[in-house]
Amino acid sequence: MAPYAGLVTTVRVRDLVRRYDDRAVLDGVDLDIAPGEFVALLGKSGSGKSTLLRALAGLDPSVDGSGEIAVPGQVSVVFQDSRLLPWAKVLDNVVLGLRGSEERGRESLAEVGLAGREDAWPNELSGGEQQRVALARSLVREPELLLADEPFGALDALTRLKMHVLLRKLCAAHQPAVLLVTHDVDEAIVLADRVIVLDAGRLVAGEIISLGSVRSSADPEFAAVRSRLLDALGVSL
Ligand SMILES: Nc1ncnc2c1ncn2[C@@H]1O[C@H](COP(=O)(O)OP(=O)(O)OP(=O)(O)O)[C@@H](O)[C@H]1O
């Protein structure tokens, strides 16, 4: 993974403001994400995480606001629910809109562990499998930026852990820059190169936390990083 350098950026956000009913939900956000960098975004409920992700995805054209956003040409988005089309088989969901890419679609499904399920209907898959299809659908487009809003939030704990392993493998292979919105502090630490925290529409304390090599809860630094993040989230244990 490319370390955060602040020089070459895939995402550049400056002084971003978004308002609902005259209330600033994002209140001057600056953010850079380097190519291949994995950034996790934490914050209390209502702090503006999804609003920031939707702004980066270009999904909020009618929301009042200001500021600069630069994102790459190829951006994929994954949500908490897989948003598969129920009337299209799994492979068709993956390659929808990509002409002549059946072979790539099959490869992507194999990458997420679903070889042989190409002709299944979405409702024949478990929730975890449906999220695997959603990941395959995103990655077959080789995005320079992957935006993920609580992608594992609806999954049971064991499936979530398996999805962490899968996402790390996929990111190592495809190297997209990633912005992952999550409520799960441990998930953020284990997956991300850098964790940022939103509080009432502002990013807390600059670049927040660079994780370096802290990668598992067995790491001696894990507890220290966790407690710094909980502090930033205003949680005292
Ligand atoms: N379409 C909307 N109209 C009015 N207010 C909205 C709209 N979308 C979001 N908000 C408000 O903006 C604030 C931030 O919402 P947002 O969904 O970005 O928070 P969040 O940090 O993602 O929360 P959560 O973790 O609960 O998903 C909330 O107070 C929410 O009520």
The ligand as a Tripos MOL2 file, in Angstrom:
@<TRIPOS>MOLECULE
LIG
   31    33     1     0     0
SMALL
NO_CHARGES

@<TRIPOS>ATOM
      1 N1        -31.6830   13.8190    3.0880 N.pl3     1 LIG1
      2 C1        -31.5460   14.4090    4.2820 C.ar      1 LIG1
      3 N2        -32.3750   15.3930    4.6660 N.ar      1 LIG1
      4 C2        -32.2320   16.0140    5.8650 C.ar      1 LIG1
      5 N3        -31.2500   15.7190    6.7580 N.ar      1 LIG1
      6 C3        -30.3950   14.7450    6.4150 C.ar      1 LIG1
      7 C4        -30.4780   14.0330    5.1650 C.ar      1 LIG1
      8 N4        -29.4620   13.1290    5.1180 N.ar      1 LIG1
      9 C5        -28.8030   13.2390    6.2720 C.ar      1 LIG1
     10 N5        -29.3510   14.2130    7.0510 N.ar      1 LIG1
     11 C6        -28.8810   14.6190    8.3740 C.3       1 LIG1
     12 O1        -27.4990   14.8830    8.2980 O.3       1 LIG1
     13 C7        -26.8140   14.4260    9.4640 C.3       1 LIG1
     14 C8        -25.6800   13.5160    9.0700 C.3       1 LIG1
     15 O2        -26.2060   12.3530    8.4430 O.3       1 LIG1
     16 P1        -25.2510   11.1990    7.9100 P.3       1 LIG1
     17 O3        -26.1570   10.1330    7.3560 O.co2     1 LIG1
     18 O4        -24.2240   11.7620    7.0240 O.co2     1 LIG1
     19 O5        -24.5780   10.7070    9.2650 O.3       1 LIG1
     20 P2        -23.7190    9.4240    9.5590 P.3       1 LIG1
     21 O6        -22.5060    9.8780   10.2900 O.co2     1 LIG1
     22 O7        -23.5080    8.6470    8.3040 O.co2     1 LIG1
     23 O8        -24.6960    8.6430   10.5390 O.3       1 LIG1
     24 P3        -24.8980    7.0780   10.7790 P.3       1 LIG1
     25 O9        -23.6230    6.5930   11.3650 O.co2     1 LIG1
     26 O10       -26.0270    7.0240   11.7660 O.co2     1 LIG1
     27 O11       -25.2250    6.4520    9.4630 O.co2     1 LIG1
     28 C9        -27.8760   13.7570   10.3370 C.3       1 LIG1
     29 O12       -28.2600   14.6520   11.3240 O.3       1 LIG1
     30 C10       -29.0030   13.4980    9.3780 C.3       1 LIG1
     31 O13       -30.2530   13.5620   10.0270 O.3       1 LIG1
@<TRIPOS>BOND
     1     1     2 1
     2     2     3 ar
     3     2     7 ar
     4     3     4 ar
     5     4     5 ar
     6     5     6 ar
     7     6     7 ar
     8     6    10 ar
     9     7     8 ar
    10     8     9 ar
    11     9    10 ar
    12    10    11 1
    13    11    12 1
    14    11    30 1
    15    12    13 1
    16    13    14 1
    17    13    28 1
    18    14    15 1
    19    15    16 1
    20    16    17 2
    21    16    18 1
    22    16    19 1
    23    19    20 1
    24    20    21 2
    25    20    22 1
    26    20    23 1
    27    23    24 1
    28    24    25 2
    29    24    26 1
    30    24    27 1
    31    28    29 1
    32    28    30 1
    33    30    31 1
@<TRIPOS>SUBSTRUCTURE
     1 LIG1         1 GROUP 0 **** ****
